[in-house]
């Protein structure tokens, strides 16, 4: 966050509807791609993240902070920890844009 969000992400906004289908899809995508490090509840306590330094973020709380804009969350998931030097993998090649937005819908509902 200290380095700022990439300009191509700063104005991104989620245009997907917050509905049962997108929420359920986001939950499944989160479980498959994120929970091993961030934990099932998003508390940063997943088994794969226990030995990481820094530890995985408590994404359940962070996703509700004012600084966690749609663009910021999309940037973080897409680029992973590369810009901020953490072990989080970049998902820009493995997840479609719509899938990332569905994960963000789920994060905001945690």
DAFEN-V905422 format. One record per helix or strand. SS is the DSSP state (helix for helix, strand for strand). FROM is the first residue (numbers start at 0). LEN is the number of residues. If there is no record, write none. Layout:
ss=SS from=FROM len=LEN
ss=SS from=FROM len=LEN
This chain:
ss=helix from=19 len=14
ss=helix from=34 len=4
ss=helix from=46 len=3
ss=helix from=58 len=4
ss=helix from=69 len=10
ss=helix from=96 len=13
